[in-house]
Amino acid sequence: MNTLKAIHSRTSVAILTDPVPSKEEMEEIYKGALRAPDHAWLRPWKFIEVRGNSRKRLADSFIQASVASGEEMTQELRQKLEKAPYRAPMVIVLAADIKEHPKVPKIEQIISLGASAQNILLGLHDFGYSAIWRTGKMAFNQHITDALKLPANYEVIGYLYVGTPSGHIKSLPELELSDHLTRWD
Ligand SMILES: Cc1cc2nc3c(=O)[nH]c(=O)nc-3n(C[C@H](O)[C@H](O)[C@H](O)COP(=O)(O)O)c2cc1C
């Protein structure tokens, strides 16, 4: 298995262009997403795949959420929100279908969706595509849940911007394992 090789070499890329994964490739990748660990098998993972011209609909949802939040819709802000989904040719909205459960709090369901998002990043990397996970004001609030017309219990935890790297790919950071690991031998 080359799993660790893929994990070690994955890096986020902010400047992304076409081509994007085919629907068939994405199905393989989502199968990986659905293998995320999941306490009590609550299956909290919901993805909205937004391609090409549909990004306008996402931009409209961003503007609607921003207005609903009470932010002053200046021309500058409107332009920023209109452009946001166009930072990549494909965007995957990550939403958690949060359920009441006596043993599984909301945070665990969100962590499970985070694990599934990492599986998507690795799957994209495996196929030779790149991505970056973004959040910002369009995550973790009811306004964006409503603007995307999702059920009220859904929590939007972020967005994967997906495509093919354009230009420079940053080098991998060199981290000191001992800063992160304590061994109880
Ligand atoms: C939950 C989460 C939210 C993030 N939000 C943003 C964001 O809004 N904007 C951004 O530039 N990077 C964001 N990042 C960081 C990038 O996705 C990426 O991890 C970072 O640029 C480091 O690159 P690397 O993954 O190659 O180490 C976020 C990461 C996570 C896990």
PDBQT file of the ligand as one rigid body, heavy atoms in Angstrom, charges set to zero:
ROOT
HETATM    1  C1  LIG A 201     -10.751  23.651   8.988  1.00  0.00    +0.000 C 
HETATM    2  C2  LIG A 201      -9.766  24.384   8.133  1.00  0.00    +0.000 A 
HETATM    3  C3  LIG A 201     -10.077  25.644   7.656  1.00  0.00    +0.000 A 
HETATM    4  C4  LIG A 201      -9.192  26.348   6.842  1.00  0.00    +0.000 A 
HETATM    5  N1  LIG A 201      -9.546  27.574   6.345  1.00  0.00    +0.000 NA
HETATM    6  C5  LIG A 201      -8.706  28.232   5.525  1.00  0.00    +0.000 A 
HETATM    7  C6  LIG A 201      -9.092  29.453   4.912  1.00  0.00    +0.000 A 
HETATM    8  O1  LIG A 201     -10.206  29.938   5.104  1.00  0.00    +0.000 OA
HETATM    9  N2  LIG A 201      -8.210  30.080   4.115  1.00  0.00    +0.000 N 
HETATM   10  C7  LIG A 201      -6.965  29.554   3.866  1.00  0.00    +0.000 A 
HETATM   11  O2  LIG A 201      -6.185  30.176   3.127  1.00  0.00    +0.000 OA
HETATM   12  N3  LIG A 201      -6.579  28.376   4.409  1.00  0.00    +0.000 NA
HETATM   13  C8  LIG A 201      -7.416  27.698   5.219  1.00  0.00    +0.000 A 
HETATM   14  N4  LIG A 201      -7.039  26.518   5.778  1.00  0.00    +0.000 N 
HETATM   15  C9  LIG A 201      -5.647  26.024   5.583  1.00  0.00    +0.000 C 
HETATM   16  C10 LIG A 201      -5.420  25.366   4.227  1.00  0.00    +0.000 C 
HETATM   17  O3  LIG A 201      -6.474  24.487   3.896  1.00  0.00    +0.000 OA
HETATM   18  C11 LIG A 201      -4.096  24.587   4.224  1.00  0.00    +0.000 C 
HETATM   19  O4  LIG A 201      -4.177  23.498   5.130  1.00  0.00    +0.000 OA
HETATM   20  C12 LIG A 201      -2.925  25.453   4.580  1.00  0.00    +0.000 C 
HETATM   21  O5  LIG A 201      -2.757  26.423   3.568  1.00  0.00    +0.000 OA
HETATM   22  C13 LIG A 201      -1.616  24.667   4.762  1.00  0.00    +0.000 C 
HETATM   23  O6  LIG A 201      -1.302  23.990   3.597  1.00  0.00    +0.000 OA
HETATM   24  P1  LIG A 201      -0.975  22.415   3.619  1.00  0.00    +0.000 P 
HETATM   25  O7  LIG A 201      -2.295  21.716   3.773  1.00  0.00    +0.000 OA
HETATM   26  O8  LIG A 201      -0.290  22.140   2.317  1.00  0.00    +0.000 OA
HETATM   27  O9  LIG A 201      -0.057  22.179   4.798  1.00  0.00    +0.000 OA
HETATM   28  C14 LIG A 201      -7.919  25.785   6.550  1.00  0.00    +0.000 A 
HETATM   29  C15 LIG A 201      -7.623  24.504   7.024  1.00  0.00    +0.000 A 
HETATM   30  C16 LIG A 201      -8.530  23.813   7.802  1.00  0.00    +0.000 A 
HETATM   31  C17 LIG A 201      -8.186  22.424   8.301  1.00  0.00    +0.000 C 
ENDROOT
TORSDOF 0
